[in-house]
Amino acid sequence: MSDCPRLGPDGKCNGLYYGFACIKDKCKMEDREASCPHCIGGDYCLKYGRFGCVGPSNCATKEDYLTYIRKARDRALI
């Protein structure tokens, strides 16, 4: 990932991990974009026009998408 388009001139990430040092092969941004045709920028869903990429197996319908987002949010609050 040394040729990462999201690596700024200061060596920090301008993408999903904005402001932090590049974590190279541990970065999940490339994995998300490669696995989901609707995901851009690492975390924006073109299909539903919202931030929060949930992966192609969780976004068949808008209800599936929102359910996944709610569950992830609830897990984060615990």
LUMVEXLUM-934868 format. One record per atom (N, C-alpha, C, O, CB): x, y, z. Coordinates in steps of 0.02 Angstrom, whole numbers, plus 50000, padded with zeros to 5 digits. Atoms other than C-alpha are relative to their C-alpha. Glycine has a CB too. Layout:
// LUMVEXLUM-934868
XYZ/...
END
This chain:
// LUMVEXLUM-934868
500414994050000/500005000050000/500435006350000/500185011650017/499545000050059/499574994250001/501485011549981/499785005249949/499945011149955/500724998049986/500254995350050/500635019249829/499275001950013/498905003349967/500074996949930/500704998549981/499015022649924/499815007049980/500165011849996/499914999150076/500214993350022/498065037149846/499755004350058/499655010350050/499454999449948/500254996249942/497455042250020/500555002250047/500425005350099/499514995850037/499434998149958/499205044950091/500205007149983/500405008649927/500594995149990/499834993050010/499525063450113/500755001249999/501144996850016/499695004250053/499284998450004/501195072250087/500344999850069/500954999150073/500095006949969/499725000249933/501425072450276/500064992850027/500264991850084/499585004150048/499975007049979/501325053350282/499404997750039/499384992150065/500624998950040/500605001849962/499615053550365/499434998449952/499425000549894/499805005850047/500575002350040/498005045750303/499495005649988/499335009450034/499664994150034/500524995250017/496735056550212/499344996449987/498874999349960/500205004249939/500605004050012/495445042550205/499654998150064/499535002350107/500194993849961/500375002649943/494565031550332/500335001650067/499995002750117/499914992549993/499634998849938/495935034350462/500315007049999/500895007950018/500544994650011/499764993150010/496105053050428/500405002650059/500185002350117/499415004649986/499594996949949/497495061450523/500484995450035/500934997750071/499575003250049/499565004949967/498335045450582/500534997749951/500474998649890/499594994050026/499485002950042/499905037350517/499724994249960/499254990849983/500614997750042/500235005450044/499665025050375/500124993350035/500674992050060/500365000249931/499925006649969/499365007350442/500084994549948/500034988649964/499394998550044/499825004450055/499754999450274/499524994149991/498924995149979/500684997450010/500415005950016/499114981550254/499454998650051/499044994250040/500444994049995/500535000849951/498024982950410/499395004349984/498875003850016/500265001750070/500544995450019/496944996150325/499414996349970/499494992349924/500265005349950/500615003350024/495154990450297/499675003849942/499215001249911/499504999450057/500314996150053/494755004150171/500024996449933/499524996049898/500345006849995/499935003450064/495424994650022/499564993849997/499274992449945/500734998249987/500415006049998/494524978750076/499275001749987/498934998249950/500074996550067/500714998150008/492844987650086/499855001949928/499364999749899/499815005850047/500124997750068/493004996049917/500034994349950/499664994249901/500495005449981/499925005750046/493564979949834/499404995350005/499214992149956/500654996350014/500545004949990/492134969749909/499305002749986/498834998849979/500044997450069/500664997150010/490694981849882/499995005149944/500345010149948/499755003250065/500014995450057/490294990249716/499665006750016/499725011449978/499654996849942/500354993949982/489245003449806/500405004550047/500215010250060/499344998350033/499614996449950/490605009049928/500545004249967/500945001749928/500314995150049/499464995750024/491695024049888/500315003650060/499985004650111/499755005149947/499674996349947/492955033149994/500074996150064/500234998950116/499645006250014/499925004149941/492995018650114/499394999550045/499324994650082/500555002450039/500575000249953/491375022850203/499375003549975/498945005350015/500215003150065/500604996850026/490085030750087/499644995249954/499934992549906/500175006649963/500415004650040/488675020150015/499635003849946/499185007849961/499514996150046/500354996850056/488135025849842/499294997449992/498845001149970/500394998949935/500665003150008/486655013849843/499475003650041/498915004850017/500034992650019/500494996849956/485805022349991/500185007350016/499825010550054/499944996250064/499824993049992/486715039149987/500135002050073/499935007350096/499465004349973/499874998849929/487325037850166/500714997850018/501014993649984/499494996350045/499375002449974/488935036150262/499864993750040/499374993350077/500365005450044/500085006349966/489145018650328/499984994449949/499444992649926/499384999950043/499985005650046/489715004650214/499924993650040/500314992250085/500685000049959/500155006049961/488974988350277/500174993649962/500074988149989/499274999950018/499825005850039/489564976650140/499414997349960/498844998249981/500274994550045/500545002250045/488574968649999/499534994850029/498954994350007/500304997249938/500455005049971/487874954650107/499505002950049/499054999550072/500414994650034/500454996849952/487004967150221/499585005749972/499285009550009/500405002550058/500364994250027/486214979250099/499534998349943/499435002349897/500495005249977/500475002050053/484984969649991/499415004949996/499195006849942/499754992850011/500554995149997/483594981350048/500205005650048/500685005050086/499334996650024/499854994449955/483594998050136/499894998050073/500255000250117/499575006249982/500135002449931/482844989550290/500584995750026/500784996450084/499354995950002/499415003949980/484294976950293/500575004650018/500915003750068/500214995249943/499464995249990/485514991350279/499925003650067/500385003950107/500025005049942/500124996249939/484715001550418/500034995650063/500264997850115/499335003549996/499965004649943/484544986350532/500724998750018/500894998750078/499644993349983/499305001249987/486394982750514/500325006150034/500705005450082/500374998349935/499734993849971/486825001050552/499775000750072/500175002450116/499765006249958/500264999549931/485695000950707/500354995150047/500544997050102/499244998750001/499675005049958/486464984850773/500725002050014/500965001250070/499974993149967/499304997849990/488224991450746/500045005950049/500495006250091/500325002049932/500024994249954/487775007750834/499864997750072/500175000150119/499455005049978/500175002649933/486994998250980/500594996350032/500724997050092/499404995349997/499405003449974/488554987350997/500525005050023/500875003950072/500304995349946/499514994949983/489625003051001/499835003650065/500275006050100/500065005149943/500224996449939/488595010451143/500074995850063/500054998550118/499285002249993/499965004449941/488794995451257/500695000450031/500824997150081/499854992649981/
END
